[in-house]
Amino acid sequence: MRHAATLFALSAALLAGAPPAAAQQEEDGRSLMEEGAQLFWDGLRRELGPALESLRDRTDEMEPALRDFAERMGPALADLLDKIDDLSAYHPPEMLPNGDIILRRKTPQEMKDAAPEGEIEI
C-alpha cells in the first residue's frame, strides 16, 4: 500500500503543476521519478517473487521431459520443415472427421491474390 500511496502522490504532484521530477533531487541524488520507478519495481518484484519461484520450480520439473521430446521430435520436425519449405504456401491445417490432419497447398492463383501489391509500409 505504501508504494501505491507514493505513486499516487507523485501523480498528483505532476498534475498539480509541480516542478519536473528531474529538477527535484532526493538526498542520495536520485530524482523523484527514479525513486518512484525504483519503488514500483521493488513492489512488483516482491509481489511476483513467489509466483516466479513456483514457475521456476515447475520448469525444473518439466525440463527432462522437454529435453526428451526435443531429442525425439527434433529430427522429425526438421525433416518436415524441409519438405514444407514455405508455410505461407499452405492453408491452415484442417482436421478431418476421422482425426487426420491435412495441410492443403495454396493454388498459384491463391498465392498471387495473397501477395501484397507495391511496397509494404512498415
C-alpha positions in Angstrom: 0.0 0.0 0.0 2.9 2.4 0.7 4.0 2.1 -2.9 0.6 2.9 -4.2 0.4 6.0 -2.0 3.8 7.1 -3.2 2.8 6.7 -6.8 -0.5 8.5 -6.2 1.4 11.4 -4.5 3.8 11.6 -7.4 1.0 11.6 -10.0 -0.9 14.2 -8.0 2.1 16.5 -7.8 2.7 16.2 -11.5 -0.9 17.0 -12.3 -0.9 20.0 -9.9 2.0 21.6 -11.8 4.9 20.8 -9.5 8.4 21.3 -11.0 9.6 18.5 -13.1 10.8 15.5 -11.2 14.2 15.7 -12.7 14.6 19.1 -11.0 13.7 17.7 -7.6 16.6 15.7 -6.2 16.4 13.3 -3.2 19.3 13.3 -0.7 21.0 10.4 -2.5 21.0 12.2 -5.8 18.1 10.3 -7.4 15.1 12.2 -8.8 11.6 11.6 -7.6 10.8 9.8 -10.8 13.8 7.5 -10.4 12.8 6.9 -6.8 9.2 6.2 -7.8 10.3 3.8 -10.6 12.6 2.0 -8.1 9.7 1.7 -5.6 7.4 0.4 -8.3 9.9 -2.3 -9.4 10.7 -3.3 -5.9 7.0 -3.8 -5.1 6.4 -5.7 -8.3 9.4 -8.0 -7.5 8.1 -8.6 -4.0 4.5 -9.3 -5.3 5.6 -11.6 -8.2 8.5 -13.2 -6.5 6.6 -16.3 -5.1 4.8 -16.9 -8.4 8.1 -16.7 -10.4 9.8 -19.0 -7.9 6.9 -21.5 -8.3 7.2 -21.2 -12.1 10.9 -21.8 -11.9 10.3 -25.0 -9.8 7.7 -26.2 -12.4 10.1 -25.6 -15.3 12.8 -27.5 -13.4 10.4 -30.5 -13.1 9.5 -30.3 -16.8 13.0 -29.8 -18.2 13.8 -33.6 -18.5 10.6 -34.3 -20.4 11.0 -31.3 -22.7 14.6 -32.3 -23.5 13.5 -35.9 -24.3 10.7 -34.5 -26.5 13.2 -32.3 -28.4 15.7 -35.1 -28.8 13.0 -37.4 -30.2 10.9 -35.0 -32.3 13.7 -32.6 -33.4 14.9 -34.6 -36.4 11.3 -35.4 -37.5 10.3 -31.7 -37.3 13.4 -30.6 -39.2 12.6 -33.2 -41.9 9.0 -32.0 -42.1 10.1 -28.3 -42.4 12.5 -29.3 -45.2 9.6 -30.8 -47.1 7.1 -28.0 -46.4 9.6 -25.2 -47.4 7.4 -22.0 -47.1 4.5 -22.1 -44.7 2.7 -19.2 -46.4 2.2 -21.5 -49.4 -0.3 -23.6 -47.3 -3.8 -23.1 -45.9 -4.2 -23.5 -42.1 -4.3 -27.2 -41.0 -7.7 -28.9 -41.2 -8.8 -31.9 -39.1 -10.9 -34.4 -40.9 -13.8 -36.3 -39.2 -11.6 -39.4 -38.9 -9.0 -37.4 -37.0 -6.5 -37.0 -39.8 -4.9 -33.5 -40.1 -4.2 -32.2 -43.6 -2.3 -29.2 -44.9 -3.6 -28.0 -48.2 -1.2 -26.2 -50.6 -2.5 -22.9 -52.0 -3.0 -22.8 -55.7 -0.9 -20.5 -57.8 -3.9 -18.1 -58.1 -4.3 -18.0 -54.4 -0.6 -17.3 -53.9 -0.9 -14.4 -56.4 -4.0 -13.0 -54.8 -2.4 -13.1 -51.3 0.8 -11.4 -52.4 0.8 -7.7 -51.4 1.0 -5.2 -54.3 3.6 -2.4 -54.3 5.6 -1.5 -51.3 4.9 -2.7 -47.8 4.7 0.1 -45.3 6.4 -0.7 -42.0 
